[in-house]
Amino acid sequence: MRKYTAFVLVLLILCASFATGAEKKLAQTGYQFLSVNSDARAAALAGAMTTVEMGSASLFYNPATMANMPSRIDAMASQNSWIADIKHNTFSLALNPSQNKFGVFGVTAHVVDYGEMQGTMVWSNDKGYVDTHVFNPSAMQVGIGYAKSLSAKFSIGGQLKYTAQQFGKSNVQMTDSLITQKYKTNAVAMDFGTLFNTGFRDVKFGMTVRNFSNEIKYIDESFQLPLTFSIGLTANLMNFIPADMPNHNVDVYVDWAHPRSYPEYLNLGIEYSFVRKFFLRYGFEQNRDESGSSFGFGLNAFGVIFDYSYTPMKTFDDIQRFTLRVSL
C-alpha cells in the first residue's frame, strides 16, 4: 500500500506542477463535445465525477472508478438537450464476468446531432451567395475501456477511443472548375485514471487525464482534443457525525480541473440519498461564463436507476438531461 500511496501522490504532484507552470491558454482545442456532460447525474453534480463510482458511465469521467462495480452487467443510456438545439446521446456497457477478479471491461459511444444547416456558396448576385444544399454536421466517439482494483484501496483504469467530426462538404472554385471538398477529421485518444480509498471514514482521492491525443490538422490549422487533468475528493458527511442515521447519506464531491483551453476551475457536487433509493443533487461550477448551479434527482428501484438534471443558462435556453441505468 505504501507503493500505491506514493504512486498516487507523485501523479497528483506532477499534475499540480503542470497546471501551475502552464501559461494561460484559451480556445486552443477542438472536439469540444468531448467536454460536455451528457450524463444527468454528472451534470447535476457539476461534473465533479473524478471519484464517483458510476458503473459503465465511469468511462466518460474516470475509468478507475469502474473497477469496483458490484454487478456483472451495467448499461447506461443518456440524452442531453444541449444549447442551440444540439442533441447529445451517450451509451455505455460494462461487463464484470469474474466479479472484479480479472477486472471490468466496458465500451462507450457518444453521438452528437447538430441539426440541419443550410449550405451556401459565394456567387455574383445581389446577395453575394446562393443556397446549395441542406447538410447535417455531426460528431461521434466510440471507446473501449478496462479497470482493475490492484488492492482493496487502489484502482486504475483506462480507455482507448476513436473520435470523429464531419461538417458536410462544399464546392471550391479552382482556376477553371469546381471541386467538392469534404470537411471531416478523426483522431484516436486515451483516458487514464486512478482511485485511492484512504481508509479514513471512506474518504477517496482520484486523478484522471482525459482526451490525450496527437494534434489534428483541419485544412490549414492544427489543434488538439480538449486535454484535461482533474483531481477529485469524495467524502460522506454522515461518517463525521456521531448520530446513527444509516438510512441517510450526504456525499460531497470536489474536483479541481486544469483543461488545456480554459483557466482552472473547481466543481462542487452534493448528493443526498435516502436508503440509496432516492437522491437529491446540487452542483456548482466555478469560473464559468454561462452556467453556475445545477440541480437533479434520481430514483433507484429493482436494479433500474432514472436520473434527471436541470441546468439554468444565462444566454441560451436551459438544459435538461435524462439518463437510464440498468444493473444485473
VOBA-1610 file (N, C-alpha, C; in pm, whole numbers, padded with zeros to 5 digits, always signed):
BEGIN
Met+00082-00121+00000Met+00000+00000+00000Met+00085+00126+00000Arg+00204+00120+00058Arg+00291+00237+00056Arg+00329+00273-00088Lys+00352+00169-00171Lys+00386+00195-00311Lys+00269+00261-00384Tyr+00150+00211-00361Tyr+00032+00268-00426Tyr+00011+00412-00382Thr+00027+00437-00252Thr+00010+00573-00200Thr+00112+00667-00261Ala+00237+00623-00267Ala+00343+00707-00326Ala+00315+00734-00473Phe+00265+00632-00543Phe+00234+00648-00685Phe+00127+00755-00706Val+00022+00749-00625Val-00086+00848-00636Val-00034+00988-00604Leu+00046+01001-00499Leu+00098+01132-00462Leu+00186+01191-00571Val+00268+01107-00634Val+00354+01155-00743Val+00269+01206-00859Leu+00165+01131-00895Leu+00077+01174-01003Leu+00009+01307-00972Leu-00039+01321-00848Leu-00105+01444-00809Leu-00009+01563-00812Ile+00114+01542-00764Ile+00213+01649-00763Ile+00250+01691-00906Leu+00269+01591-00994Leu+00301+01623-01133Leu+00189+01700-01199Cys+00066+01658-01172Cys-00050+01727-01230Cys-00057+01871-01182Ala-00041+01891-01052Ala-00046+02026-00996Ala+00068+02112-01048Ser+00187+02053-01061Ser+00302+02128-01110Ser+00281+02172-01254Phe+00226+02080-01334Phe+00199+02113-01473Phe+00101+02230-01484Ala-00003+02224-01403Ala-00106+02328-01408Ala-00051+02462-01362Thr+00032+02460-01260Thr+00086+02585-01206Thr+00181+02651-01303Gly+00261+02570-01372Gly+00361+02627-01460Gly+00313+02656-01599Ala+00194+02608-01636Ala+00147+02627-01772Ala+00099+02770-01794Glu+00123+02822-01914Glu+00073+02954-01946Glu-00078+02947-01971Lys-00142+03059-01950Lys-00286+03064-01970Lys-00319+03060-02117Lys-00403+02963-02157Lys-00442+02949-02296Lys-00593+02944-02306Leu-00646+03001-02412Leu-00789+03000-02435Leu-00817+02953-02577Ala-00919+02868-02592Ala-00964+02823-02724Ala-00851+02759-02804Gln-00779+02666-02743Gln-00667+02600-02810Gln-00701+02459-02856Thr-00823+02413-02834Thr-00858+02276-02868Thr-00987+02270-02950Gly-01008+02158-03015Gly-01131+02131-03087Gly-01206+02015-03022Tyr-01306+01963-03093Tyr-01384+01850-03042Tyr-01441+01878-02903Gln-01495+01997-02885Gln-01543+02036-02753Gln-01660+01951-02703Phe-01724+01876-02793Phe-01833+01789-02748Phe-01785+01686-02647Leu-01654+01656-02646Leu-01599+01561-02550Leu-01597+01617-02408Ser-01614+01748-02395Ser-01614+01811-02263Ser-01754+01834-02207Val-01855+01797-02284Val-01993+01821-02243Val-02042+01706-02154Asn-02102+01741-02040Asn-02162+01640-01952Asn-02297+01598-02008Ser-02303+01477-02062Ser-02430+01427-02113Ser-02504+01346-02008Asp-02434+01293-01911Asp-02495+01212-01806Asp-02570+01302-01708Ala-02694+01266-01676Ala-02778+01351-01590Ala-02722+01361-01449Arg-02675+01251-01393Arg-02620+01256-01257Arg-02495+01344-01255Ala-02409+01327-01353Ala-02286+01406-01359Ala-02317+01554-01372Ala-02413+01587-01456Ala-02449+01727-01475Ala-02506+01788-01349Ala-02590+01712-01277Ala-02649+01763-01153Ala-02544+01787-01047Leu-02431+01715-01055Leu-02322+01732-00960Leu-02210+01819-01017Ala-02243+01898-01121Ala-02150+01994-01180Ala-02028+01928-01242Gly-02037+01799-01276Gly-01926+01731-01340Gly-01813+01692-01246Ala-01836+01700-01114Ala-01733+01664-01017Ala-01734+01512-00998Met-01686+01439-01101Met-01705+01294-01106Met-01575+01214-01098Thr-01465+01276-01064Thr-01336+01206-01065Thr-01332+01090-00966Thr-01408+01098-00858Thr-01405+00992-00756Thr-01540+00922-00740Val-01632+00943-00834Val-01766+00887-00823Val-01775+00754-00898Glu-01818+00649-00829Glu-01833+00519-00892Glu-01968+00514-00963Met-01963+00500-01097Met-02085+00509-01179Met-02103+00391-01273Gly-02042+00277-01241Gly-02055+00163-01330Gly-01994+00191-01466Ser-02064+00153-01573Ser-02010+00171-01708Ser-01992+00318-01743Ala-02076+00407-01688Ala-02065+00550-01718Ala-01936+00612-01665Ser-01865+00540-01577Ser-01737+00590-01526Ser-01637+00614-01638Leu-01650+00542-01749Leu-01555+00556-01858Leu-01557+00696-01919Phe-01665+00771-01901Phe-01672+00907-01953Phe-01601+01007-01861Tyr-01563+00964-01740Tyr-01507+01057-01642Tyr-01375+01004-01585Asn-01379+00900-01506Asn-01258+00838-01453Asn-01273+00687-01465Pro-01207+00623-01561Pro-01225+00479-01581Pro-01193+00396-01456Ala-01106+00445-01368Ala-01068+00368-01250Ala-01185+00344-01156Thr-01283+00433-01155Thr-01397+00416-01065Thr-01491+00305-01108Met-01467+00245-01223Met-01546+00130-01268Met-01496-00001-01209Ala-01376+00001-01149Ala-01310-00122-01106Ala-01388-00199-01000Asn-01460-00130-00912Asn-01532-00195-00803Asn-01681-00213-00832Met-01717-00219-00958Met-01856-00235-00996Met-01913-00363-00936Pro-02021-00357-00857Pro-02071-00476-00787Pro-02149-00572-00876Ser-02210-00524-00983Ser-02293-00608-01069Ser-02210-00671-01180Arg-02266-00773-01244Arg-02197-00838-01355Arg-02214-00761-01487Ile-02329-00697-01502Ile-02358-00620-01624Ile-02415-00485-01583Asp-02365-00380-01647Asp-02416-00246-01620Asp-02427-00172-01753Ala-02542-00109-01777Ala-02564-00035-01901Ala-02623+00101-01869Met-02591+00200-01952Met-02639+00337-01934Met-02674+00397-02070Ala-02786+00467-02076Ala-02824+00543-02195Ala-02868+00681-02149Ser-02820+00786-02219Ser-02847+00922-02175Ser-02877+01012-02293Gln-02966+01108-02271Gln-02997+01209-02373Gln-02982+01348-02312Asn-02914+01434-02386Asn-02884+01569-02339Asn-02934+01669-02443Ser-03033+01751-02406Ser-03080+01858-02493Ser-02992+01980-02471Trp-02886+01989-02549Trp-02782+02089-02530Trp-02825+02222-02592Ile-02740+02323-02582Ile-02772+02456-02632Ile-02790+02453-02784Ala-02862+02553-02836Ala-02880+02573-02980Ala-02938+02450-03049Asp-03025+02378-02980Asp-03092+02259-03035Asp-02995+02147-03072Ile-02880+02144-03009Ile-02784+02035-03030Ile-02821+01919-02939Lys-02816+01797-02992Lys-02852+01679-02916Lys-02729+01591-02892His-02707+01557-02765His-02601+01463-02728His-02665+01334-02678Asn-02624+01221-02734Asn-02672+01091-02689Asn-02552+01004-02656Thr-02553+00946-02537Thr-02441+00862-02494Thr-02491+00725-02449Phe-02404+00627-02462Phe-02435+00490-02422Phe-02309+00425-02368Ser-02324+00342-02266Ser-02209+00267-02214Ser-02255+00131-02164Leu-02165+00035-02170Leu-02192-00101-02126Leu-02066-00157-02062Ala-02081-00219-01945Ala-01967-00277-01875Ala-01998-00421-01837Leu-01897-00507-01847Leu-01909-00648-01812Leu-01809-00682-01704Asn-01856-00753-01603Asn-01774-00793-01490Asn-01788-00944-01470Pro-01733-01023-01561Pro-01760-01168-01560Pro-01698-01242-01443Ser-01593-01187-01383Ser-01522-01259-01277Ser-01542-01195-01140Gln-01646-01109-01127Gln-01670-01040-01000Gln-01545-00968-00952Asn-01486-00887-01042Asn-01373-00799-01015Asn-01238-00870-01005Lys-01236-01002-01018Lys-01109-01073-01004Lys-01013-01039-01117Phe-01064-01036-01240Phe-00980-01006-01356Phe-01012-00869-01415Gly-01079-00787-01340Gly-01109-00652-01387Gly-01244-00642-01454Val-01278-00519-01493Val-01406-00488-01556Val-01379-00429-01694Phe-01454-00477-01792Phe-01440-00433-01931Phe-01561-00350-01970Gly-01540-00246-02052Gly-01651-00161-02090Gly-01635-00101-02228Val-01748-00057-02285Val-01749+00013-02413Val-01836+00138-02398Thr-01806+00240-02477Thr-01883+00364-02474Thr-01912+00411-02615Ala-02015+00494-02627Ala-02048+00559-02753Ala-02108+00695-02723His-02073+00793-02804His-02121+00931-02786His-02149+00987-02925Val-02274+01024-02951Val-02315+01075-03082Val-02375+01213-03063Val-02334+01307-03148Val-02382+01445-03141Val-02452+01481-03272Asp-02574+01534-03261Asp-02651+01580-03376Asp-02664+01732-03367Tyr-02602+01802-03462Tyr-02605+01948-03461Tyr-02726+02005-03535Gly-02812+01917-03586Gly-02929+01963-03659Gly-02900+01995-03803Glu-03001+02045-03874Glu-02986+02078-04016Glu-02933+02220-04033Met-02846+02236-04132Met-02793+02368-04165Met-02800+02388-04316Gln-02817+02510-04357Gln-02827+02545-04499Gln-02689+02581-04553Gly-02645+02509-04654Gly-02518+02540-04717Gly-02532+02655-04815Thr-02429+02734-04829Thr-02428+02847-04924Thr-02298+02847-05004Met-02299+02926-05109Met-02180+02938-05195Met-02170+03082-05244Val-02050+03136-05246Val-02029+03272-05296Val-02072+03279-05442Trp-02147+03386-05474Trp-02200+03398-05610Trp-02210+03547-05647Ser-02207+03573-05775Ser-02210+03712-05822Ser-02354+03758-05848Asn-02431+03766-05739Asn-02567+03819-05747Asn-02582+03928-05641Asp-02704+03978-05625Asp-02724+04088-05531Asp-02692+04048-05388Lys-02726+03926-05351Lys-02700+03881-05215Lys-02555+03839-05194Gly-02486+03808-05301Gly-02347+03765-05289Gly-02330+03617-05263Tyr-02440+03542-05263Tyr-02431+03398-05241Tyr-02558+03332-05295Val-02550+03200-05309Val-02665+03118-05343Val-02671+02999-05249Asp-02792+02950-05223Asp-02808+02830-05142Asp-02765+02708-05222Thr-02700+02616-05154Thr-02654+02494-05222Thr-02734+02372-05176His-02715+02327-05053His-02783+02207-05006His-02796+02213-04854Val-02888+02135-04801Val-02903+02121-04656Val-02815+02005-04608Phe-02738+02029-04503Phe-02650+01924-04453Phe-02664+01910-04302Asn-02618+01798-04249Asn-02629+01765-04107Asn-02491+01740-04047Pro-02427+01840-03991Pro-02298+01817-03924Pro-02317+01728-03802Ser-02216+01650-03771Ser-02228+01556-03659Ser-02090+01527-03601Ala-02092+01461-03486Ala-01968+01418-03420Ala-01995+01288-03348Met-01891+01210-03325Met-01909+01082-03257Met-01781+01039-03187Gln-01799+00951-03090Gln-01688+00888-03019Gln-01728+00747-02979Val-01640+00651-03002Val-01659+00514-02953Val-01532+00474-02881Gly-01546+00399-02772Gly-01429+00364-02693Gly-01442+00228-02629Ile-01329+00175-02589Ile-01322+00050-02514Ile-01233+00072-02393Gly-01279+00030-02275Gly-01205+00059-02153Gly-01189-00062-02063Tyr-01101-00046-01965Tyr-01073-00153-01869Tyr-01034-00091-01736Ala-01078-00154-01628Ala-01045-00106-01493Ala-01016-00226-01403Lys-00923-00207-01309Lys-00883-00317-01221Lys-00845-00263-01084Ser-00892-00330-00981Ser-00851-00298-00845Ser-00722-00372-00814Leu-00615-00299-00788Leu-00487-00360-00755Leu-00480-00399-00608Ser-00567-00341-00528Ser-00577-00375-00387Ser-00715-00333-00339Ala-00740-00350-00213Ala-00870-00310-00159Ala-00888-00159-00160Lys-00778-00084-00176Lys-00786+00061-00169Lys-00747+00133-00297Phe-00680+00064-00389Phe-00624+00134-00504Phe-00671+00070-00634Ser-00721+00153-00726Ser-00770+00106-00856Ser-00715+00193-00968Ile-00701+00131-01085Ile-00659+00204-01204Ile-00754+00169-01319Gly-00756+00253-01420Gly-00840+00226-01536Gly-00802+00313-01652Gly-00841+00271-01771Gly-00811+00348-01891Gly-00911+00320-02001Gln-00909+00407-02100Gln-00997+00391-02215Gln-00926+00438-02341Leu-00939+00361-02448Leu-00890+00398-02580Leu-01013+00428-02666Lys-01013+00545-02730Lys-01134+00584-02804Lys-01101+00647-02939Tyr-01195+00628-03028Tyr-01187+00685-03163Tyr-01290+00795-03173Thr-01249+00912-03218Thr-01338+01027-03228Thr-01337+01081-03371Ala-01449+01143-03411Ala-01458+01197-03547Ala-01562+01308-03551Gln-01542+01400-03645Gln-01639+01506-03673Gln-01651+01523-03824Gln-01771+01557-03870Gln-01789+01589-04012Gln-01882+01709-04022Phe-01842+01805-04106Phe-01917+01929-04124Phe-01966+01946-04267Gly-01995+01834-04332Gly-02051+01843-04466Gly-01945+01865-04572Lys-01985+01924-04682Lys-01895+01945-04796Lys-01929+02078-04862Ser-01840+02123-04947Ser-01865+02247-05020Ser-01797+02240-05156Asn-01842+02327-05247Asn-01780+02337-05378Asn-01679+02450-05376Val-01556+02419-05410Val-01447+02516-05406Val-01409+02553-05549Gln-01402+02682-05577Gln-01369+02731-05710Gln-01218+02722-05734Met-01181+02645-05832Met-01042+02638-05875Met-01023+02729-05996Thr-00914+02713-06068Thr-00884+02802-06180Thr-00992+02797-06288Asp-01029+02679-06330Asp-01128+02667-06437Asp-01234+02562-06408Ser-01252+02528-06280Ser-01351+02425-06247Ser-01388+02433-06099Leu-01491+02360-06063Leu-01532+02346-05925Leu-01496+02207-05875Ile-01444+02199-05751Ile-01418+02069-05690Ile-01495+02060-05560Thr-01533+01940-05521Thr-01607+01917-05396Thr-01509+01882-05286Gln-01511+01957-05177Gln-01422+01933-05064Gln-01505+01892-04942Lys-01467+01780-04882Lys-01535+01730-04763Lys-01460+01777-04638Tyr-01537+01815-04536Tyr-01479+01866-04413Tyr-01502+01766-04301Lys-01404+01683-04277Lys-01415+01584-04171Lys-01277+01553-04116Thr-01273+01518-03989Thr-01148+01482-03921Thr-01175+01366-03827Asn-01068+01301-03782Asn-01081+01195-03683Asn-00952+01186-03603Ala-00959+01123-03488Ala-00842+01111-03400Ala-00862+00995-03304Val-00751+00943-03255Val-00751+00841-03151Val-00701+00906-03023Ala-00773+00884-02914Ala-00738+00946-02786Ala-00739+00843-02674Met-00681+00880-02561Met-00674+00792-02445Met-00718+00866-02319Asp-00781+00793-02229Asp-00812+00842-02095Asp-00744+00750-01994Phe-00704+00806-01881Phe-00641+00725-01776Phe-00677+00783-01641Gly-00698+00696-01543Gly-00733+00746-01410Gly-00694+00653-01298Thr-00691+00706-01177Thr-00665+00628-01057Thr-00767+00665-00949Leu-00788+00573-00858Leu-00878+00597-00744Leu-00815+00536-00620Phe-00810+00615-00513Phe-00746+00570-00389Phe-00840+00594-00272Asn-00874+00486-00201Asn-00954+00495-00079Asn-00858+00506+00039Thr-00864+00618+00109Thr-00769+00641+00216Thr-00788+00546+00335Gly-00908+00487+00347Gly-00937+00404+00462Gly-00983+00484+00583Phe-00979+00616+00572Phe-01025+00703+00680Phe-01168+00748+00650Arg-01263+00687+00715Arg-01405+00722+00701Arg-01449+00728+00555Asp-01392+00640+00475Asp-01431+00623+00335Asp-01403+00746+00249Val-01305+00827+00288Val-01263+00940+00206Val-01181+00888+00088Lys-01210+00937-00033Lys-01143+00888-00153Lys-01080+01003-00231Phe-00963+00973-00288Phe-00896+01065-00378Phe-00891+01002-00517Gly-00893+01084-00619Gly-00881+01034-00755Gly-00808+01131-00844Met-00758+01079-00956Met-00690+01161-01055Met-00722+01104-01192Thr-00741+01191-01288Thr-00768+01144-01424Thr-00709+01239-01527Val-00668+01181-01638Val-00622+01255-01757Val-00712+01210-01871Arg-00779+01305-01933Arg-00875+01270-02038Arg-00840+01338-02170Asn-00868+01267-02278Asn-00852+01318-02415Asn-00708+01348-02451Phe-00620+01256-02416Phe-00479+01268-02454Phe-00464+01217-02598Ser-00414+01301-02688Ser-00405+01262-02829Ser-00297+01342-02900Asn-00270+01301-03024Asn-00183+01381-03110Asn-00261+01499-03166Glu-00190+01592-03229Glu-00257+01705-03292Glu-00333+01659-03416Ile-00444+01729-03443Ile-00526+01702-03560Ile-00514+01821-03654Lys-00502+01796-03783Lys-00495+01905-03880Lys-00627+01916-03953Tyr-00685+02038-03949Tyr-00810+02066-04016Tyr-00785+02177-04117Ile-00780+02142-04244Ile-00743+02232-04354Ile-00601+02284-04327Asp-00587+02410-04280Asp-00453+02466-04258Asp-00418+02482-04111Glu-00508+02445-04022Glu-00486+02465-03880Glu-00473+02331-03808Ser-00388+02329-03704Ser-00371+02210-03622Ser-00419+02239-03480Phe-00476+02139-03416Phe-00526+02155-03281Phe-00527+02020-03211Gln-00547+02022-03080Gln-00556+01901-03001Gln-00698+01883-02948Leu-00726+01764-02898Leu-00851+01739-02830Leu-00848+01811-02694Pro-00964+01828-02629Pro-00968+01903-02501Pro-00904+01826-02385Leu-00772+01824-02384Leu-00696+01757-02279Leu-00727+01819-02143Thr-00760+01735-02045Thr-00799+01785-01913Thr-00739+01698-01803Phe-00673+01763-01706Phe-00624+01697-01584Phe-00722+01729-01471Ser-00761+01629-01395Ser-00854+01651-01284Ser-00807+01577-01159Ile-00825+01642-01045Ile-00801+01581-00915Ile-00931+01591-00836Gly-00973+01482-00773Gly-01101+01482-00704Gly-01094+01427-00563Leu-01193+01466-00484Leu-01206+01420-00346Leu-01353+01391-00318Thr-01378+01280-00247Thr-01514+01242-00208Thr-01517+01211-00059Ala-01623+01255+00007Ala-01644+01223+00149Ala-01793+01218+00177Asn-01832+01119+00259Asn-01970+01110+00308Asn-01976+01181+00442Leu-02048+01293+00448Leu-02051+01372+00569Leu-02112+01297+00687Met-02195+01197+00661Met-02257+01122+00770Met-02155+01041+00848Asn-02040+01012+00786Asn-01933+00940+00856Asn-01862+01028+00959Phe-01889+01159+00958Phe-01826+01252+01051Phe-01924+01301+01157Ile-02045+01247+01154Ile-02148+01286+01251Ile-02170+01171+01349Pro-02166+01198+01479Pro-02183+01091+01579Pro-02319+01021+01573Ala-02422+01090+01528Ala-02557+01032+01527Ala-02563+00911+01434Asp-02640+00810+01476Asp-02657+00688+01398Asp-02777+00706+01304Met-02749+00735+01177Met-02855+00756+01078Met-02819+00676+00952Pro-02829+00544+00957Pro-02783+00460+00846Pro-02860+00478+00716Asn-02982+00528+00724Asn-03063+00543+00603Asn-03036+00672+00527His-02956+00760+00585His-02930+00890+00524His-02781+00903+00490Asn-02754+00955+00372Asn-02616+00981+00330Asn-02608+01117+00261Val-02503+01190+00290Val-02476+01317+00225Val-02333+01312+00172Asp-02320+01287+00044Asp-02189+01277-00019Asp-02150+01410-00083Val-02026+01449-00059Val-01973+01573-00116Val-01860+01537-00213Tyr-01867+01592-00333Tyr-01768+01566-00436Tyr-01704+01698-00477Val-01571+01704-00477Val-01498+01825-00517Val-01394+01786-00621Asp-01397+01858-00734Asp-01299+01837-00840Asp-01225+01968-00869Trp-01095+01957-00887Trp-01015+02067-00938Trp-00966+02024-01076Ala-00993+02104-01177Ala-00962+02067-01314Ala-00872+02169-01381His-00782+02118-01464His-00693+02203-01543His-00710+02163-01690Pro-00802+02228-01761Pro-00817+02200-01905Pro-00713+02275-01986Arg-00689+02228-02105Arg-00590+02293-02191Arg-00640+02425-02247Ser-00771+02438-02264Ser-00826+02555-02331Ser-00873+02667-02240Tyr-00893+02638-02113Tyr-00957+02736-02026Tyr-00878+02749-01895Pro-00906+02852-01818Pro-00844+02863-01685Pro-00891+02750-01594Glu-00815+02725-01489Glu-00851+02620-01394Glu-00984+02654-01327Tyr-01053+02551-01282Tyr-01181+02574-01215Tyr-01207+02463-01114Leu-01300+02491-01023Leu-01346+02394-00924Leu-01491+02358-00952Asn-01523+02230-00937Asn-01660+02181-00943Asn-01697+02123-00808Leu-01817+02154-00761Leu-01864+02105-00633Leu-01998+02036-00652Gly-02012+01915-00601Gly-02137+01842-00607Gly-02178+01791-00470Ile-02307+01801-00438Ile-02361+01750-00311Ile-02479+01659-00345Glu-02475+01538-00289Glu-02579+01439-00318Glu-02635+01381-00188Tyr-02763+01405-00165Tyr-02832+01345-00050Tyr-02909+01223-00099Ser-02899+01113-00023Ser-02972+00992-00060Ser-03040+00934+00063Phe-03157+00879+00039Phe-03234+00811+00143Phe-03240+00663+00106Val-03183+00579+00192Val-03169+00433+00174Val-03112+00399+00036Arg-03035+00488-00019Arg-02972+00470-00151Arg-03075+00439-00260Lys-03198+00489-00241Lys-03304+00468-00340Lys-03356+00599-00398Phe-03351+00705-00318Phe-03398+00834-00364Phe-03285+00936-00345Phe-03259+01014-00450Phe-03143+01103-00449Phe-03184+01246-00486Leu-03128+01342-00413Leu-03140+01483-00447Leu-02998+01538-00466Arg-02980+01619-00572Arg-02844+01661-00607Arg-02838+01810-00637Tyr-02721+01867-00605Tyr-02693+02007-00638Tyr-02547+02017-00680Gly-02521+02099-00780Gly-02385+02119-00826Gly-02355+02265-00852Phe-02229+02302-00833Phe-02185+02439-00859Phe-02056+02436-00939Glu-02055+02508-01052Glu-01939+02519-01139Glu-01876+02657-01121Gln-01752+02659-01079Gln-01682+02785-01057Gln-01610+02830-01185Asn-01606+02961-01206Asn-01530+03019-01316Asn-01588+02982-01452Arg-01721+02987-01464Arg-01788+02961-01592Arg-01867+03083-01636Asp-01878+03104-01765Asp-01948+03219-01818Asp-02098+03198-01826Glu-02141+03081-01869Glu-02283+03057-01897Glu-02357+02991-01781Ser-02299+02886-01728Ser-02368+02808-01624Ser-02304+02832-01488Gly-02378+02800-01383Gly-02328+02811-01248Gly-02378+02696-01163Ser-02505+02703-01128Ser-02566+02597-01047Ser-02639+02497-01135Ser-02656+02377-01082Ser-02734+02273-01148Ser-02806+02191-01042Phe-02915+02127-01082Phe-02999+02054-00989Phe-03041+01921-01052Gly-03078+01825-00967Gly-03124+01699-01021Gly-03172+01604-00914Phe-03230+01493-00959Phe-03275+01389-00867Phe-03258+01254-00934Gly-03267+01147-00854Gly-03256+01012-00905Gly-03345+00916-00829Leu-03391+00811-00897Leu-03475+00707-00837Leu-03414+00572-00870Asn-03400+00487-00768Asn-03340+00355-00784Asn-03439+00249-00738Ala-03479+00161-00831Ala-03574+00055-00796Ala-03550-00067-00884Phe-03533-00184-00820Phe-03520-00313-00890Phe-03406-00314-00991Gly-03297-00252-00955Gly-03180-00252-01043Gly-03186-00152-01156Val-03290-00069-01160Val-03305+00033-01264Val-03298+00171-01198Ile-03215+00259-01252Ile-03199+00394-01197Ile-03235+00496-01304Phe-03320+00590-01264Phe-03355+00702-01352Phe-03299+00830-01292Asp-03224+00907-01372Asp-03165+01032-01326Asp-03212+01146-01416Tyr-03230+01262-01352Tyr-03270+01383-01424Tyr-03189+01501-01372Ser-03154+01592-01462Ser-03083+01714-01419Ser-03135+01834-01496Tyr-03122+01949-01432Tyr-03166+02076-01490Tyr-03057+02179-01465Thr-03012+02244-01573Thr-02906+02344-01563Thr-02953+02476-01620Pro-02974+02578-01537Pro-03011+02710-01590Pro-02892+02773-01663Met-02920+02840-01774Met-02818+02909-01853Met-02849+03058-01857Lys-02746+03139-01878Lys-02763+03284-01878Lys-02811+03336-02013Thr-02752+03287-02122Thr-02785+03336-02255Thr-02870+03237-02333Phe-02833+03111-02328Phe-02903+03008-02403Phe-03022+02953-02323Asp-03100+02868-02390Asp-03210+02800-02322Asp-03155+02707-02215Asp-03232+02687-02110Asp-03191+02597-02002Asp-03177+02454-02055Ile-03092+02377-01988Ile-03057+02242-02036Ile-03119+02136-01946Gln-03175+02033-02009Gln-03228+01917-01937Gln-03161+01790-01988Arg-03137+01700-01895Arg-03074+01572-01930Arg-03151+01458-01864Phe-03156+01344-01933Phe-03224+01225-01883Phe-03132+01105-01900Thr-03122+01024-01796Thr-03035+00906-01801Thr-03106+00786-01740Leu-03090+00671-01805Leu-03145+00545-01756Leu-03032+00445-01740Arg-03022+00382-01622Arg-02917+00285-01593Arg-02981+00152-01552Val-02917+00044-01594Val-02964-00090-01559Val-02845-00172-01512Ser-02858-00236-01396Ser-02753-00322-01342Ser-02811-00459-01311Leu-02739-00563-01353Leu-02784-00701-01331Leu-02675-00783-01261
//
